[in-house]
Amino acid sequence: MISDCRLCGDLPKLSCDTMKKGKSRILVLGESPAKDGWIVSGKAFYNKDGKLQATGKVLQKLLNLCGLDIEDVNFTECCKCVITDRSRLRACMLNCKPLLFSQIDKFDCDIILPMGKFASEIVLNQKIDKFKDFVGKEFLIDFGKSTKKVIPIYHTSPINPLCFKGNEMIFKNLKFHLNQN
């Protein structure tokens, strides 16, 4: 059980269901929960006041390009703990990797969109030097009993200058992938 895990110490953890389920066959994969996000609100991309957070607003704009809403997509985090010290992010993600892969393997989705370099490294199982060389490319990854299409995207945080423009074509092309499945 996630709440009993101590691999990363006593960091705050998701206490709600660790997967947000939508009606689409897309799984958006974040890095770790924000301290003011769904760890307190119980709803991915929203704060405790029920307002869409900045990262969610950018993602919503991108999803609109392929005819989806933020409520349509599935979502989980690579790491189930709140990581405030980014130097610990990779190690904590690796601690959660067996759980994450088990979740993905059981989850009914066709396309996984890891947000950012670290989430992409975890799901692709490789070190990435130049993230721009991976963004928007398609990879077939075996998660155990299932194989899924993985398309890395830039993180949709507004502090990332490529949060919208760098992802725009990817989301426009998602219409094609959605019509194939």
Z-matrix of the N, CA and C atoms (Angstrom, degrees):
N
C 1 1.449
C 2 1.535 1 108.90
N 3 1.301 2 116.54 1 136.94
C 4 1.456 3 121.27 2 -174.94
C 5 1.519 4 112.17 3 -58.68
N 6 1.314 5 117.56 4 -42.56
C 7 1.469 6 120.30 5 -176.60
C 8 1.533 7 112.11 6 -64.03
N 9 1.333 8 117.95 7 -21.47
C 10 1.463 9 121.91 8 179.79
C 11 1.534 10 113.28 9 -89.29
N 12 1.315 11 117.38 10 -12.12
C 13 1.465 12 121.61 11 -176.65
C 14 1.532 13 110.34 12 -68.89
N 15 1.340 14 116.22 13 137.18
C 16 1.461 15 121.61 14 178.16
C 17 1.528 16 111.76 15 -127.76
N 18 1.335 17 117.62 16 16.14
C 19 1.463 18 120.87 17 -178.52
C 20 1.527 19 112.35 18 -59.36
N 21 1.318 20 117.06 19 -31.35
C 22 1.470 21 121.40 20 179.55
C 23 1.528 22 111.48 21 -104.03
N 24 1.307 23 117.06 22 13.89
C 25 1.457 24 120.89 23 -177.14
C 26 1.515 25 110.17 24 88.47
N 27 1.311 26 116.36 25 -150.85
C 28 1.462 27 121.58 26 -176.11
C 29 1.530 28 112.47 27 -99.89
N 30 1.319 29 117.04 28 36.35
C 31 1.462 30 119.89 29 178.18
C 32 1.523 31 110.35 30 -64.90
N 33 1.336 32 117.35 31 146.97
C 34 1.472 33 118.78 32 175.32
C 35 1.525 34 109.99 33 -59.82
N 36 1.324 35 116.19 34 141.83
C 37 1.458 36 121.87 35 -177.22
C 38 1.522 37 110.44 36 -124.82
N 39 1.327 38 113.58 37 161.02
C 40 1.464 39 118.61 38 173.31
C 41 1.519 40 108.51 39 -60.82
N 42 1.307 41 116.89 40 129.39
C 43 1.459 42 119.63 41 176.68
C 44 1.520 43 110.23 42 -105.79
N 45 1.332 44 115.57 43 -15.93
C 46 1.464 45 119.68 44 177.60
C 47 1.525 46 108.72 45 -86.75
N 48 1.309 47 117.10 46 177.62
C 49 1.451 48 121.55 47 174.75
C 50 1.525 49 107.21 48 -52.37
N 51 1.319 50 117.26 49 132.87
C 52 1.458 51 120.01 50 -174.47
C 53 1.523 52 113.32 51 -84.76
N 54 1.319 53 116.82 52 6.80
C 55 1.454 54 120.58 53 175.00
C 56 1.514 55 109.24 54 -132.79
N 57 1.323 56 115.91 55 127.01
C 58 1.456 57 121.19 56 172.96
C 59 1.519 58 106.12 57 -88.69
N 60 1.310 59 116.42 58 126.76
C 61 1.458 60 120.16 59 -176.44
C 62 1.521 61 110.81 60 -106.28
N 63 1.325 62 114.70 61 126.58
C 64 1.459 63 122.21 62 176.70
C 65 1.515 64 109.16 63 -118.68
N 66 1.310 65 116.42 64 -176.61
C 67 1.466 66 119.54 65 -175.95
C 68 1.525 67 113.52 66 -91.56
N 69 1.336 68 118.11 67 -10.76
C 70 1.464 69 120.05 68 -179.06
C 71 1.522 70 109.80 69 -81.94
N 72 1.309 71 116.44 70 174.61
C 73 1.464 72 121.74 71 178.75
C 74 1.533 73 109.93 72 -104.46
N 75 1.351 74 114.91 73 26.55
C 76 1.458 75 122.20 74 178.82
C 77 1.522 76 109.18 75 -110.00
N 78 1.327 77 115.33 76 134.91
C 79 1.459 78 121.76 77 174.08
C 80 1.523 79 108.07 78 -115.10
N 81 1.325 80 117.13 79 117.47
C 82 1.455 81 122.55 80 174.08
C 83 1.526 82 106.68 81 -89.92
N 84 1.325 83 115.45 82 131.99
C 85 1.452 84 120.91 83 -174.04
C 86 1.523 85 109.96 84 -117.24
N 87 1.331 86 116.23 85 111.61
C 88 1.458 87 122.00 86 179.14
C 89 1.518 88 111.63 87 -87.51
N 90 1.332 89 115.46 88 -179.21
C 91 1.460 90 120.76 89 -179.16
C 92 1.520 91 111.00 90 -87.06
N 93 1.339 92 116.75 91 -62.37
C 94 1.461 93 122.20 92 178.44
C 95 1.524 94 107.64 93 -156.45
N 96 1.331 95 117.50 94 156.89
C 97 1.463 96 120.03 95 -177.48
C 98 1.530 97 111.96 96 -63.47
N 99 1.320 98 115.66 97 141.68
C 100 1.466 99 120.81 98 173.18
C 101 1.530 100 107.97 99 -77.35
N 102 1.314 101 116.64 100 145.56
C 103 1.470 102 119.70 101 -177.22
C 104 1.516 103 112.68 102 -63.79
N 105 1.341 104 117.33 103 -21.97
C 106 1.468 105 120.52 104 179.09
C 107 1.532 106 111.94 105 -110.31
N 108 1.331 107 116.68 106 14.33
C 109 1.458 108 121.73 107 -177.58
C 110 1.515 109 112.73 108 -97.91
N 111 1.326 110 115.11 109 -134.99
C 112 1.463 111 118.40 110 -172.68
C 113 1.508 112 113.82 111 -71.64
N 114 1.311 113 117.47 112 -6.81
C 115 1.468 114 119.29 113 172.89
C 116 1.535 115 110.07 114 -67.39
N 117 1.350 116 116.88 115 -27.37
C 118 1.467 117 120.59 116 176.58
C 119 1.527 118 112.38 117 -107.59
N 120 1.322 119 117.31 118 -27.31
C 121 1.468 120 119.45 119 -176.82
C 122 1.527 121 112.58 120 -91.29
N 123 1.359 122 116.25 121 -24.50
C 124 1.462 123 119.58 122 -175.60
C 125 1.518 124 112.49 123 78.35
N 126 1.336 125 117.64 124 5.68
C 127 1.462 126 121.47 125 -176.73
C 128 1.528 127 109.15 126 -138.39
N 129 1.337 128 116.53 127 117.94
C 130 1.462 129 121.56 128 -177.66
C 131 1.520 130 111.53 129 -56.46
N 132 1.322 131 115.72 130 136.94
C 133 1.467 132 126.13 131 177.58
C 134 1.531 133 114.21 132 77.53
N 135 1.315 134 118.05 133 1.87
C 136 1.460 135 121.47 134 -178.28
C 137 1.520 136 110.54 135 -118.90
N 138 1.340 137 116.46 136 149.56
C 139 1.462 138 120.53 137 175.27
C 140 1.529 139 109.29 138 -89.18
N 141 1.309 140 116.50 139 -179.62
C 142 1.477 141 120.15 140 -176.19
C 143 1.520 142 112.79 141 -65.80
N 144 1.345 143 117.38 142 -19.87
C 145 1.464 144 121.16 143 178.14
C 146 1.525 145 112.49 144 -87.79
N 147 1.334 146 116.59 145 4.66
C 148 1.466 147 120.57 146 178.47
C 149 1.520 148 114.08 147 79.89
N 150 1.325 149 116.78 148 15.18
C 151 1.465 150 120.99 149 179.68
C 152 1.524 151 109.82 150 -97.98
N 153 1.326 152 114.71 151 140.56
C 154 1.450 153 121.01 152 177.96
C 155 1.529 154 109.55 153 -64.83
N 156 1.324 155 116.97 154 127.59
C 157 1.461 156 121.41 155 179.31
C 158 1.530 157 110.28 156 -74.78
N 159 1.325 158 116.29 157 165.92
C 160 1.467 159 121.91 158 -175.88
C 161 1.534 160 112.04 159 -56.67
N 162 1.322 161 117.63 160 -44.11
C 163 1.467 162 121.19 161 178.72
C 164 1.529 163 110.34 162 -61.59
N 165 1.317 164 116.46 163 -40.64
C 166 1.460 165 121.42 164 177.58
C 167 1.513 166 112.50 165 -65.94
N 168 1.323 167 117.28 166 -35.62
C 169 1.465 168 120.55 167 178.85
C 170 1.532 169 111.23 168 -63.98
N 171 1.332 170 116.62 169 -42.47
C 172 1.471 171 120.02 170 177.65
C 173 1.525 172 109.68 171 -65.82
N 174 1.322 173 116.65 172 -44.58
C 175 1.468 174 120.27 173 178.82
C 176 1.526 175 110.38 174 -60.35
N 177 1.327 176 117.22 175 -41.10
C 178 1.473 177 120.93 176 178.36
C 179 1.527 178 111.19 177 -58.87
N 180 1.333 179 117.03 178 -45.30
C 181 1.464 180 121.12 179 178.26
C 182 1.533 181 111.11 180 -59.77
N 183 1.326 182 115.92 181 -41.32
C 184 1.464 183 120.32 182 179.13
C 185 1.528 184 111.22 183 -67.39
N 186 1.312 185 116.95 184 -42.67
C 187 1.464 186 120.70 185 179.45
C 188 1.522 187 111.65 186 -63.89
N 189 1.327 188 116.74 187 -33.30
C 190 1.460 189 120.07 188 176.93
C 191 1.528 190 111.26 189 -58.56
N 192 1.328 191 117.35 190 -29.95
C 193 1.467 192 121.80 191 -179.49
C 194 1.526 193 112.75 192 -65.36
N 195 1.322 194 116.39 193 -23.91
C 196 1.472 195 119.00 194 178.86
C 197 1.525 196 111.31 195 -114.93
N 198 1.331 197 116.25 196 18.41
C 199 1.462 198 120.59 197 173.80
C 200 1.513 199 115.05 198 78.71
N 201 1.320 200 117.28 199 21.59
C 202 1.460 201 120.72 200 179.73
C 203 1.520 202 111.13 201 -116.61
N 204 1.304 203 115.01 202 165.02
C 205 1.453 204 124.15 203 176.97
C 206 1.529 205 107.06 204 -118.14
N 207 1.303 206 117.03 205 157.39
C 208 1.464 207 120.84 206 -179.70
C 209 1.540 208 111.26 207 -59.55
N 210 1.313 209 116.95 208 -28.30
C 211 1.468 210 120.35 209 178.41
C 212 1.528 211 111.91 210 -73.40
N 213 1.343 212 117.25 211 -16.02
C 214 1.463 213 121.52 212 -178.84
C 215 1.521 214 112.93 213 -80.11
N 216 1.334 215 117.46 214 -26.55
C 217 1.460 216 119.50 215 -173.61
C 218 1.515 217 111.71 216 -89.40
N 219 1.305 218 114.03 217 153.99
C 220 1.452 219 122.73 218 173.66
C 221 1.521 220 107.27 219 -88.81
N 222 1.310 221 116.99 220 154.23
C 223 1.460 222 119.71 221 -176.25
C 224 1.516 223 111.06 222 -152.32
N 225 1.315 224 115.25 223 141.34
C 226 1.461 225 121.68 224 167.78
C 227 1.521 226 108.26 225 -152.25
N 228 1.309 227 115.41 226 174.90
C 229 1.459 228 122.68 227 -179.06
C 230 1.526 229 109.20 228 -113.14
N 231 1.330 230 116.78 229 146.56
C 232 1.472 231 120.74 230 173.99
C 233 1.519 232 109.83 231 -62.48
N 234 1.311 233 115.43 232 -45.68
C 235 1.456 234 122.78 233 -179.30
C 236 1.528 235 107.88 234 -107.35
N 237 1.289 236 117.48 235 137.20
C 238 1.464 237 121.25 236 -176.91
C 239 1.534 238 112.50 237 -93.85
N 240 1.343 239 116.56 238 -1.08
C 241 1.469 240 122.25 239 178.66
C 242 1.526 241 110.49 240 -102.58
N 243 1.322 242 115.65 241 155.38
C 244 1.461 243 120.93 242 173.21
C 245 1.527 244 107.15 243 -79.47
N 246 1.319 245 116.62 244 118.11
C 247 1.462 246 122.18 245 -178.43
C 248 1.526 247 108.51 246 -107.44
N 249 1.314 248 116.47 247 108.87
C 250 1.467 249 119.57 248 178.35
C 251 1.526 250 111.19 249 -94.53
N 252 1.322 251 116.90 250 -22.38
C 253 1.460 252 122.05 251 177.38
C 254 1.529 253 107.63 252 -101.41
N 255 1.336 254 116.61 253 100.44
C 256 1.470 255 121.22 254 -174.41
C 257 1.526 256 113.15 255 -59.86
N 258 1.323 257 117.96 256 -19.48
C 259 1.459 258 119.17 257 178.13
C 260 1.536 259 111.03 258 -67.89
N 261 1.324 260 117.35 259 -16.88
C 262 1.475 261 122.16 260 178.88
C 263 1.524 262 112.80 261 -95.86
N 264 1.331 263 116.90 262 -6.97
C 265 1.465 264 120.88 263 -172.12
C 266 1.523 265 112.99 264 -57.12
N 267 1.322 266 117.89 265 -51.43
C 268 1.472 267 121.05 266 -176.57
C 269 1.528 268 110.89 267 -60.21
N 270 1.329 269 117.59 268 -46.43
C 271 1.471 270 120.79 269 -178.67
C 272 1.529 271 110.73 270 -62.33
N 273 1.322 272 116.68 271 -42.09
C 274 1.472 273 120.05 272 179.84
C 275 1.524 274 111.12 273 -68.55
N 276 1.327 275 117.25 274 -37.06
C 277 1.468 276 119.91 275 176.40
C 278 1.533 277 110.29 276 -62.74
N 279 1.313 278 116.58 277 -41.42
C 280 1.467 279 119.98 278 179.07
C 281 1.526 280 110.94 279 -63.19
N 282 1.343 281 117.32 280 -35.77
C 283 1.463 282 120.54 281 176.48
C 284 1.525 283 111.79 282 -61.42
N 285 1.329 284 116.38 283 -36.54
C 286 1.465 285 121.43 284 -177.51
C 287 1.529 286 113.57 285 -89.48
N 288 1.324 287 117.32 286 -6.94
C 289 1.468 288 120.77 287 -173.68
C 290 1.539 289 113.92 288 -55.41
N 291 1.343 290 120.36 289 -44.88
C 292 1.473 291 118.45 290 178.70
C 293 1.536 292 112.38 291 -59.14
N 294 1.319 293 116.75 292 -41.94
C 295 1.461 294 120.41 293 177.82
C 296 1.525 295 110.59 294 -64.69
N 297 1.324 296 116.79 295 -45.64
C 298 1.461 297 121.41 296 179.71
C 299 1.524 298 111.28 297 -58.62
N 300 1.329 299 117.45 298 -48.76
C 301 1.467 300 120.20 299 -178.51
C 302 1.523 301 111.06 300 -64.63
N 303 1.309 302 117.42 301 -35.93
C 304 1.465 303 120.54 302 175.76
C 305 1.528 304 110.70 303 -63.87
N 306 1.335 305 116.75 304 -42.73
C 307 1.462 306 120.70 305 177.66
C 308 1.528 307 110.88 306 -61.55
N 309 1.330 308 116.29 307 -48.38
C 310 1.462 309 120.87 308 -178.21
C 311 1.523 310 110.62 309 -62.62
N 312 1.330 311 116.76 310 -41.93
C 313 1.458 312 121.39 311 -178.68
C 314 1.532 313 111.62 312 -59.66
N 315 1.316 314 116.43 313 -38.31
C 316 1.466 315 121.53 314 -178.24
C 317 1.524 316 112.63 315 -84.69
N 318 1.317 317 116.56 316 -14.85
C 319 1.458 318 120.51 317 -171.56
C 320 1.521 319 111.47 318 -85.11
N 321 1.302 320 116.07 319 138.02
C 322 1.461 321 122.49 320 -177.28
C 323 1.528 322 109.91 321 -85.33
N 324 1.326 323 115.94 322 84.88
C 325 1.462 324 120.80 323 176.62
C 326 1.522 325 107.80 324 -144.22
N 327 1.321 326 115.87 325 158.85
C 328 1.459 327 120.93 326 179.68
C 329 1.521 328 112.17 327 -108.75
N 330 1.340 329 116.00 328 -31.94
C 331 1.456 330 121.42 329 -173.95
C 332 1.524 331 109.20 330 -124.75
N 333 1.332 332 116.08 331 132.07
C 334 1.458 333 122.07 332 176.38
C 335 1.520 334 107.82 333 -114.98
N 336 1.323 335 115.63 334 129.68
C 337 1.456 336 122.19 335 178.68
C 338 1.526 337 108.94 336 -113.82
N 339 1.353 338 118.13 337 91.02
C 340 1.457 339 118.90 338 176.58
C 341 1.529 340 109.59 339 -72.75
N 342 1.324 341 115.83 340 131.67
C 343 1.467 342 122.55 341 -177.06
C 344 1.528 343 109.99 342 -91.03
N 345 1.316 344 116.76 343 104.69
C 346 1.453 345 121.00 344 175.07
C 347 1.512 346 114.63 345 95.32
N 348 1.317 347 113.36 346 171.49
C 349 1.468 348 122.19 347 -175.05
C 350 1.530 349 112.49 348 -62.18
N 351 1.330 350 117.48 349 -48.80
C 352 1.464 351 119.61 350 -174.45
C 353 1.522 352 112.16 351 -65.50
N 354 1.325 353 117.62 352 -44.50
C 355 1.463 354 120.39 353 178.21
C 356 1.528 355 109.94 354 -63.31
N 357 1.316 356 116.62 355 -37.78
C 358 1.470 357 120.69 356 179.02
C 359 1.525 358 111.10 357 -66.59
N 360 1.327 359 117.31 358 -41.36
C 361 1.466 360 120.10 359 178.24
C 362 1.527 361 110.96 360 -60.71
N 363 1.309 362 117.00 361 -41.24
C 364 1.465 363 120.61 362 -178.50
C 365 1.522 364 110.72 363 -65.04
N 366 1.320 365 116.96 364 -49.23
C 367 1.463 366 119.67 365 -174.36
C 368 1.537 367 112.16 366 -76.12
N 369 1.331 368 117.30 367 -30.61
C 370 1.467 369 120.30 368 177.17
C 371 1.530 370 111.93 369 -84.90
N 372 1.323 371 116.11 370 -12.44
C 373 1.463 372 122.98 371 177.86
C 374 1.529 373 111.67 372 60.90
N 375 1.336 374 115.36 373 44.18
C 376 1.464 375 119.50 374 176.95
C 377 1.517 376 111.00 375 -155.65
N 378 1.310 377 115.24 376 153.05
C 379 1.464 378 121.98 377 175.72
C 380 1.524 379 107.77 378 -75.01
N 381 1.322 380 116.09 379 137.22
C 382 1.462 381 121.75 380 -179.55
C 383 1.526 382 108.28 381 -116.70
N 384 1.327 383 115.87 382 121.79
C 385 1.463 384 120.03 383 176.99
C 386 1.522 385 110.94 384 -87.78
N 387 1.316 386 117.64 385 -51.64
C 388 1.467 387 122.17 386 -179.62
C 389 1.530 388 108.07 387 -113.21
N 390 1.332 389 115.32 388 96.66
C 391 1.461 390 120.38 389 -175.94
C 392 1.525 391 112.05 390 -58.83
N 393 1.312 392 117.99 391 -35.02
C 394 1.468 393 121.36 392 -178.80
C 395 1.526 394 111.57 393 -58.58
N 396 1.335 395 117.92 394 -24.94
C 397 1.462 396 121.39 395 178.23
C 398 1.527 397 112.51 396 -74.96
N 399 1.329 398 117.25 397 -12.64
C 400 1.468 399 122.07 398 -178.36
C 401 1.531 400 112.12 399 -106.31
N 402 1.316 401 116.64 400 -26.95
C 403 1.461 402 121.38 401 -175.09
C 404 1.523 403 110.65 402 -60.08
N 405 1.336 404 114.99 403 128.44
C 406 1.456 405 121.39 404 176.87
C 407 1.517 406 114.74 405 82.65
N 408 1.316 407 118.06 406 -8.68
C 409 1.468 408 120.94 407 178.88
C 410 1.530 409 108.71 408 -82.13
N 411 1.324 410 116.36 409 153.97
C 412 1.465 411 121.57 410 -179.02
C 413 1.519 412 110.46 411 -102.92
N 414 1.329 413 115.39 412 134.30
C 415 1.455 414 122.53 413 178.12
C 416 1.526 415 107.65 414 -130.03
N 417 1.329 416 117.53 415 137.38
C 418 1.459 417 121.30 416 172.39
C 419 1.526 418 107.15 417 -97.44
N 420 1.334 419 115.72 418 120.29
C 421 1.467 420 120.97 419 -175.36
C 422 1.524 421 109.22 420 -120.85
N 423 1.326 422 114.80 421 133.28
C 424 1.458 423 122.20 422 177.91
C 425 1.524 424 108.78 423 -88.56
N 426 1.323 425 116.27 424 124.02
C 427 1.460 426 121.57 425 -179.50
C 428 1.524 427 112.56 426 -106.77
N 429 1.308 428 117.47 427 12.27
C 430 1.462 429 121.03 428 -179.13
C 431 1.517 430 108.87 429 125.31
N 432 1.314 431 116.16 430 -90.12
C 433 1.460 432 121.23 431 178.89
C 434 1.528 433 112.20 432 -94.04
N 435 1.315 434 116.98 433 -9.12
C 436 1.467 435 120.17 434 -177.02
C 437 1.522 436 111.51 435 -135.53
N 438 1.315 437 114.98 436 152.06
C 439 1.453 438 122.44 437 175.06
C 440 1.525 439 107.19 438 -116.01
N 441 1.317 440 116.23 439 132.65
C 442 1.467 441 121.22 440 -176.36
C 443 1.528 442 109.42 441 -126.81
N 444 1.333 443 115.11 442 154.34
C 445 1.455 444 121.67 443 174.87
C 446 1.525 445 107.97 444 -86.31
N 447 1.320 446 116.37 445 126.63
C 448 1.460 447 122.72 446 -179.39
C 449 1.527 448 108.27 447 -114.22
N 450 1.336 449 115.84 448 127.35
C 451 1.460 450 122.06 449 178.33
C 452 1.526 451 107.74 450 -127.52
N 453 1.346 452 117.54 451 101.38
C 454 1.469 453 119.54 452 179.39
C 455 1.535 454 111.78 453 -63.00
N 456 1.336 455 115.09 454 141.90
C 457 1.469 456 121.50 455 176.44
C 458 1.523 457 108.52 456 -128.92
N 459 1.336 458 115.13 457 159.53
C 460 1.456 459 119.05 458 172.19
C 461 1.521 460 108.12 459 -68.17
N 462 1.327 461 116.52 460 145.87
C 463 1.460 462 120.15 461 177.55
C 464 1.526 463 108.19 462 -60.75
N 465 1.318 464 116.44 463 140.75
C 466 1.467 465 120.93 464 -175.71
C 467 1.521 466 113.48 465 -87.41
N 468 1.313 467 117.46 466 14.18
C 469 1.457 468 119.90 467 174.89
C 470 1.524 469 109.46 468 -67.32
N 471 1.332 470 117.55 469 133.52
C 472 1.467 471 120.26 470 179.86
C 473 1.528 472 114.19 471 -61.72
N 474 1.323 473 118.48 472 -15.49
C 475 1.465 474 118.77 473 176.10
C 476 1.530 475 110.78 474 -73.31
N 477 1.316 476 117.03 475 -14.16
C 478 1.460 477 122.17 476 177.04
C 479 1.528 478 107.87 477 -88.73
N 480 1.329 479 118.72 478 117.99
C 481 1.460 480 120.48 479 -177.72
C 482 1.534 481 113.59 480 -63.20
N 483 1.330 482 117.72 481 -17.84
C 484 1.466 483 121.35 482 -179.83
C 485 1.532 484 112.69 483 -100.80
N 486 1.340 485 116.59 484 10.51
C 487 1.474 486 120.91 485 -173.57
C 488 1.523 487 112.82 486 -55.56
N 489 1.324 488 118.36 487 -38.92
C 490 1.464 489 120.27 488 178.59
C 491 1.529 490 111.00 489 -104.38
N 492 1.319 491 117.01 490 -59.49
C 493 1.476 492 120.90 491 -175.02
C 494 1.527 493 112.18 492 -58.65
N 495 1.322 494 117.59 493 -38.83
C 496 1.460 495 120.71 494 -179.62
C 497 1.518 496 113.90 495 -69.32
N 498 1.320 497 116.70 496 -21.06
C 499 1.471 498 122.20 497 -178.51
C 500 1.527 499 113.55 498 -105.10
N 501 1.311 500 117.17 499 -11.13
C 502 1.463 501 120.92 500 -170.96
C 503 1.535 502 112.61 501 -53.62
N 504 1.325 503 118.22 502 -50.49
C 505 1.464 504 121.00 503 -177.91
C 506 1.524 505 111.45 504 -65.67
N 507 1.306 506 116.67 505 -36.06
C 508 1.473 507 120.41 506 179.45
C 509 1.523 508 109.86 507 -59.32
N 510 1.317 509 116.57 508 -46.69
C 511 1.464 510 120.02 509 -177.60
C 512 1.525 511 111.58 510 -72.23
N 513 1.306 512 117.82 511 -33.02
C 514 1.471 513 119.81 512 174.19
C 515 1.524 514 109.87 513 -63.56
N 516 1.341 515 116.91 514 -38.27
C 517 1.462 516 121.43 515 179.29
C 518 1.530 517 112.67 516 -74.84
N 519 1.321 518 117.32 517 -19.01
C 520 1.470 519 119.82 518 178.61
C 521 1.525 520 111.86 519 -61.10
N 522 1.315 521 117.37 520 -27.70
C 523 1.471 522 119.99 521 176.19
C 524 1.521 523 110.37 522 -54.31
N 525 1.327 524 116.08 523 -43.91
C 526 1.467 525 121.61 524 178.79
C 527 1.525 526 110.55 525 -60.43
N 528 1.333 527 117.54 526 -47.63
C 529 1.468 528 121.43 527 -179.48
C 530 1.531 529 110.75 528 -64.03
N 531 1.312 530 117.05 529 -39.32
C 532 1.458 531 120.46 530 -179.17
C 533 1.526 532 111.14 531 -66.67
N 534 1.310 533 117.17 532 -34.70
C 535 1.470 534 121.20 533 179.38
C 536 1.524 535 111.65 534 -74.59
N 537 1.343 536 118.04 535 -22.98
C 538 1.465 537 122.05 536 178.68
C 539 1.518 538 111.25 537 -75.20
N 540 1.322 539 116.69 538 -31.06
C 541 1.479 540 120.49 539 -173.30
C 542 1.502 541 111.86 540 -92.93
